[in-house]
Amino acid sequence: MVCELCGKRGIKSREVTRSYGTGANLLVIENIPVKSCSRCGEVYLTAETLHEIERIKMHRKSLSTKKAVSVMVYA
């Protein structure tokens, strides 16, 4: 696969963690499959992955587990 941003070959599959929302509405989704360019770093999500993320967000109360998160302020 060729990167749409830099035009080079080198797209690899990997998994990432993304956060959505803030404070009490924070949702962290782990192991999201993405395609990533090893040359420029551009990240691609498939339509299927985007639909699944939206499904998870809509059903967050029944699908998620609560975990403590440490928060620090940069000073």
FENPE-V939239 format. One record per residue. N is the residue number from 1. RES is the residue in one small letter. PSI is psi as a letter, one per 30 degrees, with the letter a starting at -180 (none if undefined). Layout:
N|RES|PSI / N|RES|PSI
This chain:
1|m|k / 2|v|k / 3|c|k / 4|e|f / 5|l|e / 6|c|f / 7|g|g / 8|k|l / 9|r|l / 10|g|g / 11|i|k / 12|k|l / 13|s|k / 14|r|l / 15|e|k / 16|v|l / 17|t|k / 18|r|k / 19|s|k / 20|y|k / 21|g|a / 22|t|l / 23|g|b / 24|a|f / 25|n|g / 26|l|k / 27|l|k / 28|v|k / 29|i|k / 30|e|l / 31|n|h / 32|i|k / 33|p|k / 34|v|l / 35|k|k / 36|s|k / 37|c|k / 38|s|f / 39|r|e / 40|c|f / 41|g|f / 42|e|k / 43|v|k / 44|y|k / 45|l|k / 46|t|l / 47|a|e / 48|e|e / 49|t|e / 50|l|e / 51|h|e / 52|e|e / 53|i|e / 54|e|e / 55|r|e / 56|i|e / 57|k|e / 58|m|e / 59|h|g / 60|r|e / 61|k|e / 62|s|f / 63|l|f / 64|s|l / 65|t|k / 66|k|k / 67|k|k / 68|a|k / 69|v|k / 70|s|k / 71|v|k / 72|m|l / 73|v|k / 74|y|k / 75|a|none
